[in-house]
């Protein structure tokens, strides 16, 4: 090995920035992983010689395509679609599809990169990928969404398969969108196979999938608290988002005896000092999933609550925080506000919702901080279990899947502790633990394959 191959972190990141100009989200994700991995591999020449991290930070392929569809007024509309297949060293590519105006190649590359380590942490044989479009399903009719999904799958189908790449849902892609895409895949290929996860139970879906990401984030939080001789019961929580992840995280917190104070959407957040109980959560689910309404409508139904337009919930005093909306929704100043208000633990239900500066604030304050690649891995874990059920043509019940999800999140927490203990085991750097544990499995598989 040439001495020049053994670069330092600064030189490595300079190369990443040069190769990915303007892709800020992707560069941020690589930086967050690299700063921990470089320390871990410092004395492990085989990883340097094989340029493992350099290879993981370069997607296997990025597929970009045009998506044409017709709206209800018979206007032809054109969007852009992508599938980023980052790494399949430990299994078929696996990762969601996101429909949102903010979707760019940079966002999808960061998500696919994160997904590689998240999937590794689950212990299941799944590689990392992500896909999506800048299409906005909000305000569209069912017919418009159907036509877009069918057009999107007409191109995507040639790049996926049950043993190649198995997409799922993400922001803007729920059961409705998965159904339209799966129907089109089946129509084009004349095959019924488990090529998408997050399907409805009527056609191969899994029990527990809608709940898995939100419940998993709470299970990870519960494990962090237990490790520090604390408990969820009696503690208050601020949660961002009001979609699938946020509402199910709220549901599980309430079940465990916690008090949920906030939920949000892109218009602002609601603060309910009485607590958002199960009845109110069910009302929000109907609002969002059936009426497609805005969270501001909550205060018309529950008069003691307040709506804070254009704001995020991180100024509200609470013991626990769960960012469950989107990337970079919690910045340095907001992290400082949470610390000042006495938050003891943060568990990320979204992907990279905290900026690097915010993460640093939590770590310096010794806050228990569960990064998304570990804390929200429950969703993809149950997606992996859906793949297994489809392959075997079986269906597991809710109780069995609930136990499996609980055990998976406990195992992920254990891996983070194993590689993240600091200060003689008195504390855990969960970011470091997740990054190293996720990296090691993928890296060792890549070494076994040689240079491919």
Secondary structure, DSSP 8 states (H G I E B T S, - for coil): --GGGS--HHHHHHHHHHHTTT-HHHHHHHHHHHHHHHHHTTT-HHHHHTTHHHHHTS-SEEEEEEEEEE-TTS-EEEEEEEEEEEE-SSSEEEEEEEE-TT--HHHHHHHHHHHHHHHHHHTSSEEEEEEEES---TT--HHHHHHHHHHHHHHHGGG-BTTTEEEEEBTTB-HHHHHHHHHHHHHHH------BSS--GGGT--TTHHHHHHHHHHHHHHHHHHHTT--STT-EEEEE--SHHHHHHHHHHHHTT-EEEEEEETTEEEE-TT---HHHHHHHHHHHHTS---GGGHHHHSTT-EEEET--GGGS--SEEEE-S-TT-B-HHHHHHHHHTT--EEE-SSSS-B-HHHHHHHHHTT-EEE-HHHHTTHHHHHHHHHHHHHHHT----HHHHHHHHHHHHHHHHHHHHHHHEEGGGTEE-HHHHHHHHHHHHHHHHHHHH---
